[in-house]
Amino acid sequence: LVGTNLGTITGSSASGNVSGGAFSTVGGLVGQNVFNLGAGSITSSFASGSVTVGDSSVAGGLAGTSNGTIVASSATGAVTGGGNSVLGGFIGTLSFQNGPGEITNSSAQGAVTSTGPNSVVGGFVGLTSGTISSSSASGPVSGTSSSYLGGFVGTNLGLIEQSTASGSVTGSGGNNIVGGFVGANFGSIDGSSASGNAASGADSAVGGFAGSNAQFVNFQPGSI
């Protein structure tokens, strides 16, 4: 629909497949949703096409990145990316830097797959430092090695509330951090659940809900 949204998108949809090469930022509806003077919002919108990117990219079924607001929206297409990428079934990365960084009442249904190592992959979001509430992910998540893989989020640095993940999570290689809901949690997760199976190869940390509930030096530990 649009590469970068600095305004308001309401009641809109995109059904075509979207692709990008290496070092791309790609979403099924928008590439970037950017908070700008109170705008940078998406409401009641959806994307159904598949999203494919090369190595070292950021991709999501609805949006590649956002620091704005997304409400009551959904993505159903598959998301596939190469190694060293951040991938999410709904959004690749969500940030509160210079904006609210919020998602509410939204869902992702597509499969999310990384074909190379060193990736961050989630059924809903790859990497988030924002706030996500009342949202769900149902697609399977898969990666290769040395990656963070989660049924809902690959790596959480923010707040996730009242959300669910039901897809399976699989790391085909080793040295992965794998969780049915979150790969690595450095933030807070409240009132959320995971029902999908989680599995990985050798030398991996695997949990039915979280692969790792961790902390940075001089920061509060993650909370579930």
N, C-alpha and C positions, 0 to 999 in steps of 0.2 A: 504493500500500500504506500509506504513512505520510508525513506532512508532515515531521516532524523525528525522526530516530532518535538517541536517547541511550543505547541499549542494544545488544543483539546480534540480528542477523537472520541466520538460517541456513536453507538449503534452501528459499527462498521465491521466489515469482514474482508478476508483475503483467502482465496482457495488455491492459488497457484503455488507450485514448488519454487523454492528460493535457494540459490546456491552462491557460494563465494570461495575463493581460493585461500591460500595461506594468509595468515595475519588479517583475517576478516572479522567484522562484527555484523552478524546477520540475524534477523528475526522473521518469523512468518508473516507478521503484520507490520512491524517497524524494526529498523536496525537499532536505533537509539531513541529512548524516551527521556527527554531532558527537561528537568524542572527549570522554568524560566518565568520570572515575575508572576508566580502563582499558577502558571499553566504547566504543561508537561503532564497531561493526564489522559488516561484511556479508560473508558467506561462501557460496559455492555457490548463488548466487541469480541470477535473470535477469528482464529486462523486455523485452516484445515490442511494446508499443504505441507509437504515435507521440507525440511531445512538441512542443507548439507554444506559443510565447510572443510577447508584443508587444515594443515597443521597450524598450531599457535594461534588459534582463533577463539572467538566468543560467539556462541549461538544459542538461541532459544526458540521454542515453537511459536511464541507470540512476539517476543522482543529479545533482541540481543542483550541490551543493557538498559537500566533505568535507575534514575534517582528521583523520579516523580511519583505519581500515584496511579495505580491500576486497580479497578474495581469491577467485580462481576463479569469477568472475561474468561475465555478459555482457549486452549490450543489442543488439537487432536492429531496433528501430524508428527511423523517420526523426525528425530533430530540426530544427525550423524556428523562426527568430526574426527579429524586426525589427532595425532599426539600433541602434547603440550597445550591442550585446549580446555576451555571452560564451557560446559554444555548443560543445558537444562531443558526439560520438556516444555516448560512455560517461558522461562527467562534464563539467560546465561548468567548474568551478574546483576544483583540488586544492591545499591549503595545509598546510604543516607547522607553522603558528602554533598554539601551545597544543595540539599533538597530533602523532602520528607522520606523518600525511599520506602513506600508502603504498597502492599498488595493485600486485597481483601476479597473474600468470596469468589475465588477463582480456581480453575482446575486445568490439569494437563493429563492427557490420555495416551499420548504417543510413546513409542519406544525411544530410548535415548542411548546412543552407542558411541563410544570412543574406539577408534581403530588403532590407536597408538598409545604409548606409555606416557606417564607424567601428566595425567589429565585430572580434572575435577568435574565429576559428573553426578547430576541429581535428576530424579524423575520429575521434579518441579523446577528447581533452581540449582545451578552449579555452585555458585558462591554468593552468599548474602551477608551484608552487614546491616541490612534494613529490618523492617518489621513486616511479617507475613501472618495473616490470621484467617481462620475459617476457609482453608484451601485444601486441595487434594491432588494427589498424583496416583495414577493407576497403571502407567506403562512400565514395562521391564527396563532395567538399567544394566548396561554391560560395559566393561572396559578390559584392558589387557593387563598391564603391570605398573607398579610404582605410582598408583593413582588413588584418589579419594572418591569412593563410590557410595551413594546413598539413595534409598528409594524415594526420598523427598528432596534431600539436599546433600550435595557433596561435602561442602564445608560451610558451617554456620558460624558467623561472627556476630549475629544480631539476635532478634527476638522472633520466635515462631510460636504461635498459639493456636490451639483447637484445630489442628490440621492432621491429615491422614495420608499414609502411603500404603498401597496394596500390591505394587508390582514386585517381582523378584529382582534381586541384585546379584550380579555375577562378575567376578574378576577371573578372566581365563588364565592369567599369569600369576606371578608372585609379588610380594612386597606391597600389597595393597592395604588400605584402611577401608573396610566395608561394613556398612550398617543397613539394616532394613529400613530405617528412617533417615539417619544421618551418618555420613562417613566419619568426619571429625567435627565435634562440637566444641567451640570456644565461647559460644554465647549462651542464650537461654531458650529452652524449649518447654512449653507448658501445655498440658491437656491434649497431647497429641499421641498418635498410635501408628504402628506398622504391623502389617499382616503378611507381607511377602517373605519368601525364603531369601537368605543371604549366604553366599559362598564365594570362596576365592582359593587361589593356589598357595604354594609354599610361602612361609615366612610372612604371612598376612595377619592382620588383626581383624576379626570378624565378630559382629554382634547382631542379635536379632533386632535391636533398636539402634544402637550406636556402635560403630567400630572403635571409636575413641572419644572419651569425654575428657578434654585436655585443657591446658592453660598455658598462656605465655608468661614469661618471666615479668614480674611486676604488674600483672593483670589478674583480676579475679578468675577463678576456674570456671569452666562451663557448668551450666546448671540444667538438669533435666527433671 
